Amino acid sequence: MQNPPTPQDSSSPVPIQTIGIFLALTAVFLIALIISANRLSQHPRYQPGETSLIPRQWQVITDQEQTFTFNMPDQWEWVENRPNTPNQAFAQALKENEGVETAVSLFRRIDPKTEIKMFAIAPSDMPHPPILFVAKSQRMNQLSPTQLAAAIGNELSSLQQIELIDRPGAQQFVEFMIDLPIYSETWQCIYQYTNNEEAGYMLGGCAPQNNFGSIGTDLLAIQDSFQLLFR
């Protein structure tokens, strides 16, 4: 009498090609997850509250490298100095608005390599409209707002006011106002400075002294919105 046949395993080995596709899809998913997590982590440390001066309809400006963000009126025209990109438009716009360089010169006394990251021009009928800029200095990354406040208080004779501000999220700023000769006349400028482990960042807004009252509220609101992004 013959023994009954032994049951054979009907399953077959998974093809190597199928395993490769599965591993590739898994890798793509993990990379996408890491990128998404990194983007989610690049958010402001400080969110303006209900009492903020910032109008809700203003545009939100964030640099290409995602290192800072702020709000600005929709009517203002701005241009960015993008890294590793030929930017003739930025160079030409800066040449046409040389007052920006004058406003930044205050920080170039500390670091001659201070770089203008972007600037904006307010709509105006004046020959030289109000200006706004953001500048960056890698050398000033170790210079805290408190240290800069002490240095400014001792050296700037045109200093009108200065204030240290601690915002939620461990971001400290120093804000100060000075008179500065721009375009052969007296302009009033409001500056704000903060730093992180990578660089020092400056936000400045200037307007002719006689017209500063009409633009000063907007400049203060822009400063209130400025914040560094952290990774």
C-alpha positions in Angstrom: 0.0 0.0 0.0 1.4 3.3 -1.0 1.7 6.2 1.4 -0.4 9.3 0.6 1.6 12.1 -1.1 3.0 14.7 1.3 1.3 18.1 0.9 3.6 20.6 -0.8 3.9 24.2 0.3 1.9 26.2 -2.3 3.6 29.5 -1.5 6.5 30.6 -3.6 9.5 32.9 -2.7 8.9 36.6 -3.1 10.8 37.8 -6.2 13.9 39.9 -5.4 12.5 42.7 -7.7 9.4 43.0 -5.5 11.5 43.3 -2.4 13.6 46.0 -4.1 10.5 48.0 -5.0 9.1 47.7 -1.4 12.4 48.9 0.0 12.6 51.8 -2.4 9.0 53.0 -1.6 9.8 52.7 2.1 12.9 54.9 1.7 10.9 57.5 -0.3 8.3 57.6 2.5 10.9 58.0 5.2 12.6 60.9 3.3 9.3 62.6 2.8 8.5 62.2 6.5 11.9 63.8 7.5 11.4 66.7 5.1 7.9 67.3 6.4 9.0 67.2 10.0 11.8 69.7 9.2 9.4 72.1 7.5 7.0 71.9 10.4 9.8 72.7 12.8 10.7 75.9 10.9 8.1 78.0 12.7 8.3 81.2 14.6 9.3 81.1 18.2 6.9 84.0 18.9 3.3 84.4 17.6 1.9 88.0 17.8 -1.1 88.1 20.1 -4.5 89.8 19.7 -3.0 93.1 20.9 -0.4 93.1 18.1 -0.2 96.2 15.8 0.0 93.9 12.8 -3.0 94.2 10.4 -4.3 90.8 9.4 -4.4 91.6 5.7 -0.7 92.3 5.4 1.5 90.1 3.3 3.8 87.6 5.0 7.5 87.8 3.9 9.8 84.8 4.4 13.3 84.7 2.9 14.2 81.9 0.6 16.5 80.2 3.1 13.6 80.3 5.7 15.7 82.0 8.4 13.3 84.9 9.2 9.8 86.1 8.6 7.8 89.3 9.0 4.6 91.1 7.9 4.5 94.0 5.6 1.8 96.2 3.9 0.6 94.7 0.6 1.5 97.9 -1.3 5.2 97.8 -0.4 7.5 96.6 -3.1 10.3 94.3 -2.0 13.3 92.5 -3.5 15.4 89.7 -2.1 19.1 89.0 -2.4 18.9 85.2 -3.0 21.9 83.1 -2.3 23.7 81.3 -5.1 21.5 83.0 -7.7 22.5 85.7 -10.2 20.3 88.6 -9.0 20.8 91.5 -11.3 17.4 92.9 -10.3 18.4 93.1 -6.7 21.7 94.8 -7.6 20.0 97.3 -9.8 17.2 98.1 -7.3 19.9 98.6 -4.6 21.8 101.0 -6.9 18.6 103.0 -7.4 17.9 103.2 -3.7 21.4 104.0 -2.2 19.8 105.1 1.0 19.5 101.4 2.0 23.3 101.1 2.0 23.5 104.2 4.2 21.1 102.8 6.6 23.0 99.5 6.8 26.4 101.3 7.3 25.7 101.6 11.0 26.2 97.8 11.3 29.1 97.7 8.9 31.1 99.6 11.4 31.0 96.4 13.4 31.2 93.9 10.5 32.1 95.3 7.1 30.8 92.1 5.6 27.2 92.7 6.8 25.0 91.4 4.0 21.7 93.0 2.9 19.3 90.1 2.5 16.3 92.0 1.3 14.8 95.5 1.2 11.5 97.1 0.5 10.2 100.5 -0.7 7.0 102.1 0.6 4.6 103.7 -1.9 5.2 107.4 -1.8 5.1 110.6 -3.9 8.4 111.7 -2.3 11.6 111.8 -4.4 13.1 109.2 -2.0 10.4 106.9 -0.4 10.7 105.3 3.0 12.8 102.1 3.1 13.0 98.9 5.0 15.8 96.3 5.0 16.9 93.1 6.6 20.6 92.5 6.9 22.7 89.6 8.2 26.1 89.3 9.8 27.7 86.0 10.5 30.4 87.7 12.6 27.8 89.1 14.9 26.3 85.8 15.9 28.1 86.1 19.3 26.9 89.6 19.9 23.8 89.5 22.0 21.1 92.3 21.9 22.2 93.3 25.4 25.8 93.7 24.4 24.8 95.7 21.3 22.5 97.9 23.4 25.4 98.7 25.7 27.7 99.6 22.8 25.1 101.7 21.0 24.3 103.6 24.2 27.9 104.7 24.6 28.8 105.5 21.0 25.7 107.0 19.2 25.2 110.7 19.9 22.1 110.8 17.8 20.4 108.0 19.7 16.8 109.0 20.7 15.6 105.8 22.5 16.6 102.3 23.1 14.8 99.3 24.6 15.5 95.6 25.2 12.5 93.3 24.5 12.0 89.7 25.6 9.4 87.9 23.6 7.9 84.5 24.3 10.1 81.7 22.9 13.4 83.0 24.3 13.9 85.6 21.5 15.4 88.8 22.7 15.6 92.0 20.7 17.1 95.4 21.1 15.2 98.3 19.4 16.5 101.8 19.0 15.8 105.0 17.1 18.4 107.4 15.7 18.6 110.3 13.2 20.8 109.5 10.2 21.9 111.7 7.2 20.4 110.0 4.1 20.1 111.7 0.7 21.6 114.9 2.1 18.8 115.3 4.6 17.9 114.1 8.1 16.1 110.8 8.2 14.7 109.0 11.2 15.5 105.3 11.5 14.1 102.5 13.7 16.3 99.5 14.1 15.8 96.1 15.6 18.5 93.5 16.2 18.6 89.9 17.4 20.9 86.9 17.0 21.1 83.2 17.0 23.9 80.6 16.8 24.4 81.3 13.1 24.3 85.1 12.7 23.1 88.5 13.9 20.0 89.9 12.1 19.0 93.5 11.7 15.7 94.9 10.6 15.7 98.6 9.9 13.1 101.1 8.6 13.9 104.7 7.7 11.9 107.7 6.4 12.5 111.5 6.1 12.2 113.1 9.5 9.5 115.5 8.4 7.4 112.5 7.1 8.2 109.9 9.7 5.0 110.4 11.6 2.9 109.1 8.7 5.0 105.9 8.2 6.3 105.3 11.8 3.2 103.3 12.9 3.7 100.8 10.0 7.4 100.5 10.7 6.7 99.7 14.4 4.1 97.1 13.3 6.6 95.5 10.9 9.1 95.3 13.7 6.5 93.7 16.0 6.1 90.9 13.4 9.8 90.2 12.7 11.0 86.9 14.1 13.7 84.3 13.4 12.7 80.8 12.3 14.4 77.9 14.0 15.1 74.4 12.7 
